[in-house]
């Protein structure tokens, strides 16, 4: 989460550069990075405006990174489009947040433990939707998770970190052969302590 906050511009970095699609965004403020980055938070309430309807939230997302003026908040065309897309979410706020984060096809999608606050059945559904959207739109995505099974199953590269350091980096065929026990062993070898979320996943 610390790394994602640095990439998103919430916290400044002390050294190094953040480059997205060849553009150095290291010194851009958070609101200007919105043109490049979509983000889904752990707390479903953080990604949407709770007092606004689904179509209004999606209209807000469609204007991410654009200049704001005084005009009608949502057009009839948008209303029809968002109504259709919104129904696909099954009313799940986190699914709506995911739709909002990917509506403008960001250069980078940040998924910050976006299923951790959900019950297992809903979490599985949101992960399926996430994977479908990422695959269909060919989105570069950083997904943070403590769920070892999800870390193995999703994505084409797995990077394990402990106290800000990369302790394991695996991809391709080697990644597909991993078991949860392999990851726990790597983590403990690096001096980390596995928590219940890691062990029970």
N, C-alpha and C positions, 0 to 999 in steps of 0.2 A: 504493500500500500504506500509506503514511503517513496518507492521508486515511481509509482504511478502519479503520486502528487507532484513529484519533481517534473515528470514528463508533461503533465497537464498544466504546470505553471502555478500551482498552489504554493509551492515552496521554491525559492531560488536554489540554484546549484552552486556549490563552491568551486567546482572544477569540471572540466569536460564540456562536451557539447551535446545538444539534443537536436538531431537532424531528422526531419521527416520528408521523405520523397525528394531528397537533395536540398531542402531548404533548412537553413539554420534558424531554429525557433527559440534558441536558448534564452535570448533576452526579450522575447515577446511577452507581454502581459497575458494573463489567463484568458481574458475575453477575446483577445486577438488570435489565440491558439484554437478557439472554437471553430474556426474555418477549416482546421486540419484534423481535429480530434472529436470523436464521439465517446461518451463515457457513461457507464452504468455502475451505480454505487451498490454497496451491500444493503443499505437501507432503502427499500422501495420508495419511501416518501421523499428521498433527496433528488430524484431524477425528474419529478413532475411537480406542477403547481397544483396542490391539493384542492384548491377552490375552483379550478378550471375544469371544463369538460374535456373528454378525450380529444375531440376534434380541435379544441382550442390549444391544448398542449402540443398536438402534432403541428398545428399552424405555427406555433412559437418555434418549434424545432426546425421547421422548413426555412425559417428566417435566420437561423444560426449563422453568425459571421457576416451578415449583411447589415447595411445602415438601416436605422429605424426612422420612420416618419409617422405623422399623424394621418392615419387612413383606416379604412375598415379592417378590423382584426382578422377576419376570415372570409374568403370569397365563397360563393355558392359552389363553384367547381371544387375548391378544396374541401368544402363540407362534405360533398358526395364522395370524394376520394377517401377522406379520412374515416368516414363512417364505415366504408367497406373494409379498410385496413384495420380499423379499431375492433371490428367484430371478430377478426381472426385471433385477437389476443385473448379471447375468452374472458375479458374483463379484468385480467390480472394486471395490476399496476406495474409490476416489473416487466411484463411483456410489452406494455405500452412504452415504458422507459427505453427498452431495447429498440423498439420501432423508432422512437424519437432520436435516439443516438445514432441510428444508421440511415435515417431518412435522406440525408444529404450525401451518403456514401463517403464517409470520412477517410482520410488517408491512413488514420490509425484509430482503431476501436479499443478502448480500455474497459475491461470487465473486472471490476474490483470486488472479488468475492460476491458476485451478483446473485448467487443462489443461497448464500449462507443463512439468510433470515427466513427462508421459505421451508415449508414442510417437504419431506422427501418426494412425494408425488408431484407437487407443483415445481420443485427444483428440477426434477427430471424433464418436465415439460418445457420449462424455460431454457434449459440446456439444449434440448432438441431444436427449439426455435432459434436459439443463438447460433448453433452449428449450421442450420439451414440458411440463415441470413448471411453468415460469414462465407459459406461455400458459394452460394448463388451470386454474391456480389464481389467475391474475391477480395475480401477485406483483410488487411494486415491487422492482427489482433493480439493484444497482450491480455491474457486471462490469469488473474491471481486466484489461487485456490489452495486450501489446506486439505482438500479431499484428494487423496492419492489416486483413487480409481479414476476420478475425472481428469486428473493431471495426465494419467497414462492414456486415457481414451481419446481425449480431444487434442487437436492441434498436431502440428508436424515437428514440434521441437519442445523439449521440456527442460527448463532451467530451474534448478533448486538453489535457493539462497538461504543463508543463515547470517544474521547480524550484518547485513549489507554486502556480503561477499557471495559470489557465485561458487557453489561447492560441487555442482554437478550440471553438466550440459550434454544432453543426448538427443539424437534425432534419428529418423529413418528406421531401418530394420531393427536396430538395437533398441529403439524406443518401444516398438511393437511387442518385443519379447519381455518387457519389464513386468514385474509383479509388484504389488504393494510392499511386500516384505523386502524386495531389493531397494526400494526408495527409503524405507525406514532404516535399513542397515546403513545406507550411504549417509543419511542425515545424522545418525548416531555416531558414525565414524568421524564425522566432521565436528563433533562436539555438541551437536544440537540435542535437545530433549523433545521427543515426540509427545504431542498432546493428544487428548482423547479424540479430537476431530480427525487427526491423522490416522490414529490406530484403528478407529471404528469405521473408517471409510472403506 
